[in-house]
Amino acid sequence: MKDEYRGVSLQVLCRLFGVTRQAYYQHLTQCNEKSIEALIILKEVQEIRSKHRRMGCRKLYELLEPVMLNHQIKMGRDALFDLLRAHGLLVRKTRRNYITTNSFHWLRKYPNMIRNFIPTGRNQLWVSDITYWRWQNQFYYISFVTDAYTHKIVGYQVAKTLEAIESISALKMAIKGTDKKELANLIHHSDRGVQYCSHGYVKLLQDNAIEISMTENGDPLENAIAERINGIIKNEYLFNKSIKRLSQAQSALDKAVNLYNNERPHMSLGMLTPKQVHEQKLKPEKIWKNYYKKKSDIVNSMQDKHQPCKSMEVIS
C-alpha cells in the first residue's frame, strides 16, 4: 500500500473509491476463487499433457469439461486459450522439411480411385504413408496404415531404412487385425512411392482382394488423412523424445499409437476416440464441420453486405 494511504481505515478507502466494504470483500473472494480455479485447470492440463504432450486447446477443453463440472468451474474455450497463452502453454506448429516419397521409378502406378469416394463405415478405405522421425543426427522412418473413417491406426512400423519390407510389415499388422470378410470391400490408398508400388506390397494387397488406389498429382490433399496422422503422432507424441536405439523408438511409437487410438478425442469424430468409433461401429457427427461452417457463414455474410451483386464459392 502506498505511504499516503497508510493508517487510513478500509471504510474510508472504500468511501473514497465509491464502493462498499461488502463489494470489496466480494471482489477479493472472486479473485481468490478465479486463482484457485486457474490452478486446478493448469494442474489438469499438465496432467493431460504429460501423456498427450502437444494436444491442442479444443481437445483439452473437451477433456477438461468433467473436471470443470465437478469443481463447478465456469470457463469458456476462449478463456482457456487466454489462460494457456498467459502461461506459455499454447502449442506451436512445426514444419515438415524432409521428403520420404520417391515416385520416379519404373514400377506400375495405380490410378486414384477415391477422388469422389466418401467412406460410411470402418474398413472401407485405408490410407497409408511414411514419415520420418529425427532425433539429433539419426533418422527413423515410420509407416502407418490408417482407417479413413474411424481414423484408427490399424498398422504401423518403425525402421532405420525406407525399404519396402518395413511398409509391408505395417500392412500385415493391419490385415491381421481385420475380419477377412471386410477386406473384400476395402480400398487401400497411398502415394506413388516405390514402397507402395513394390511387388511385395502390391501382391499382399491383391492376395487379400484389396483394391489399390494411389495419388496422381503429388498434392498432399490427395492423401490428407494420412498426412494429418503423420503430423499428430510426430508433433504431439514423439516430439523431442530422446531415442538412442531402434528398440526405444519402437517402444515410444507403441505408446504413442495407444494414446492416439484409445484416449485422444477427434473433432472429426464428434470428440470420440478412434477406438470407440472403430470397435463400436459408431457414426459420429463431425464437429469440425460446424466450426468451418461458421467461418463460411461469416465470409458469405460479408460478401452479401459489401458485394451484393457478385457470388463467391467458399471451400472449407
N, C-alpha and C positions, 0 to 999 in steps of 0.2 A: 504493500500500500504506500502511496506517495506520502511524503512528510506532512504536507498541508492537511491531510485527512486523518493523521494520527490523533487519537484521543477523541475523535468525533463518533458519536453513537451510531449504530446501524439505523435507528429510527430517523435520525437527522439526514443521514446519507440517502435513505430511501425517499425522504420527502424532497431532497434536492433534485433527485432524478425522476421524480414523479411516479414512483412505484410503491406498492405496499410491501411490508415485510413478508406477508404471505406469498406474494408474487415472486419476491426474491428467493425465498426458500424453495418454492416450486421450481424455479429456474435451476437452482443448484441441483435439486433432485433429478430433474430431467437430464441435465448434463452428465450427472453420475450414472444414470441409467443407460444413456447412449454410449458412454465409455465402456461400461460393463458389457453391453450388447456387442459393441465392436470387438472387444476382446474375445467374446465367445465365438463370434463369426470368424475372426482371424485364426483362432485355435483350430476350428473345424476345417478351415481352408488349408492350413498347414498339415493337418491330418490326412486330408484327401490328397494333397499334393505330394505327400510322402510316397504315395504309390503312383498316382497319376500326375507326374511332375510338371507337365505343361498343359494341363486341362484348361480350356477357355472358360470365360466368365459365365456364359449362358448355361453351360453344363454344370458348373459349380453351383449356380443358383438353383438348379433343379435338385441337386443332391443336398443342398442346404435347407430346402423347404421343410422337411420333417424336424430339423433342429430348431428352425425359427418358430415353427408351430409349437414345439414342446416348451420353448422358453418364452413364448408369446412376444416374439420379436417381429416388428413390422418394418421391413426393409425391402424396397423395390430393387429391380435389377440395376437401374441407373445408380442408385445409392451404393450398391455392391461394387459397381465399376469404380465409383469415386473412392470407396474405401480401399480397394485393392491398388488403385493408382497412387493414393497417398502413401501407401506402404511399399511401393515398388514391386507389386506382385502381379502386374499385368504381363502377359506373355508376348514376347517379341517374335515375329515370324523370321524364319531363316530361309535362305535362297539355295536352290539346287544349282550346282555348278559342275557336275560330272555326268558324263553320258555313259550309259551301260548298254545301249542298243546299237547293234551293228546290223543294218538291213541291207548292206551292199554285199550280197553273196549270191551264189548260183542256185541255191535250194528253192523249191517251189514255194510261192507265196499265195495265200488264200484270200478271197475277197471278203470285204466287210459285210457280214450277214445280219448285223444288229442295228443298222442305221435308223430304222423306224421301229425297232423292237423294244417293247416295254415289258419286263417280266412281271408276272402277277403272283408269283409264289417262289418258294425256295427251289434250288437245283434246276432252274430253267436256264440260267445264264451264269457262267463262271467267268471272271476276268483275272488275268494273270499279268504279272510284271516283275521286273528285277530292279532292285535299288541297291545303292552302295551304302556302307556304314563305315565311316572313317574314324579311327582312333589314333591320334598322333600321326605316324607315317605308315600305319598299317591299314589296309583296306579289307573289309569283309563284304560279301555280296549276298543279299537276301532275296530269295524267290518266294513270291506269295501267290496263292490261288484263293480268290475271294468270291463268295456268293453275292451276286449283284443285287438281289432283292433284300436279303437279310443283313448284308454287309459283314457276315461272319467270315473270318479267315478259316478256310477249311483245309488248307495245306500250306506248309512253309518249310524253308530250308535255308541255312546259313553256311557259307563256304568261303574259302580263300581264293577261289577261282570263279570264272564265268563259264565254266564248262557246262554243256547241256545236261550232263548226268545229274547236276545239282537241281536244276529245274524239274527234271523228271522225278526226283525224289519228292519234291513238293506236290507234284501232281499225283503220285502214287498214294501219298497220305490222304489227299482229298478223295480219291476214288475209294480207298479202303474204308473211309468213314461214311460212305454214301450207299443207300439201297440201290442194288443193280437195276431195279425197275425204273428208278428216277433218272438214271444215267441215259436211258434211251430217249428222253425228251430234252436233253441238255445241249447247250451251245457253249463252246469254250472260245473266249475272245482274248486276243493278245496283240502285241505289236508284231512287226515282221523280223524281229531279231533272230539271229542264227540259232539260238537255243530252241525257240518255238517252231522253227522250220526244220529242225534236225530230224533225221529218220527215226530215232528212238522216241522222241516226243510225239511226233505225228502218229507213229504206229500204236503207241499207248492209247491215244485218243480214238483212233479207228478201231482198235481191238475192243473198246468198250462202247462202240456205237455213238460216240460223242461228236457232234458236228463242229467243224473248225471254222473260225472266223478271225480275221486279222484287220488291223488298221490299214489304211491305204495312203493317207496324206502326211503321215508323220506328225499330225496335230495331237497334242496331249488330250484334247477334249474327246477324241475318238476312244480313249480308254480312261476317262476321267475318274471313275470309281477306283480303279487300280492305282492311279497316281495319287489320289486322295489318301488311300490306305497307307501307301509308302510314307507320305508326309506325317500322318498321325503317329505311326509306330516309331519313326525316327525322331521326330521333333517333340513328342510328348513322353515317350518311354525310354528310348535309347540315347537321348540327348546327354552328352557329357559323361557317359558311362565309361569307367576305367576297365579296359579289356586288354589282357596280355596273351590269352590263348584262345584257340577256337572253342574249346570246351566251355570257357567262360562266356563267349559270345552266344553259344547255343543255350546256355542256362538263362542268360539275360533275355534272349528272344522268347524262350518258353514262357517266362514270367510276363513279358510284355503282351504276348498274344493272349494269355489267360486273362489279364486285366482288361484288355481291349474287348475280347469276346464276352466276358462274363460280368463286367462291372461298369464299363463306360457307356453312358446313355448317348443316343444319337438323335439329333433334331429330325433327321430324315426318317427316323423310326418312331416318331411320337414320343421321344425321350425314353424309349425302351432299349434294352441291350440286344446285340446281335444274337446272343444265345437264346434269349426269351423268344424272339421272333422266329428264329430258325427251328427250335425244338418244338415250340407250341403251334407252329404254322399260323402265326397271327397275321393280320392285315392292318397294320397301324396307320394312323393319319400322319402325314408328313408335316411337321410343324414349320419347317423352313419355308414351305410354300406360302404360308400365311405371312411370314416375315417379309419375303420378297414381294408378295402381292401388295403389301402396304407401300413399299418403295415405288412399285409401278403405279399405284393409285395416286401417289403424291406427284410423280412425274406427269401423269396424264392430266391431273388437276391443273398443274402449272401450264401445261400445253394448252388446255382449253381456255385458260384465263388470258394468256398472252398471245396465243396464235389460234384464234377460233376457226380460221378458215383452212388450216392445214391439219394433217393427220401424222402420227408418228408411231412406229412399231417399237414396242419395248420388249426386249428379250431379257428374261430373268432366269 
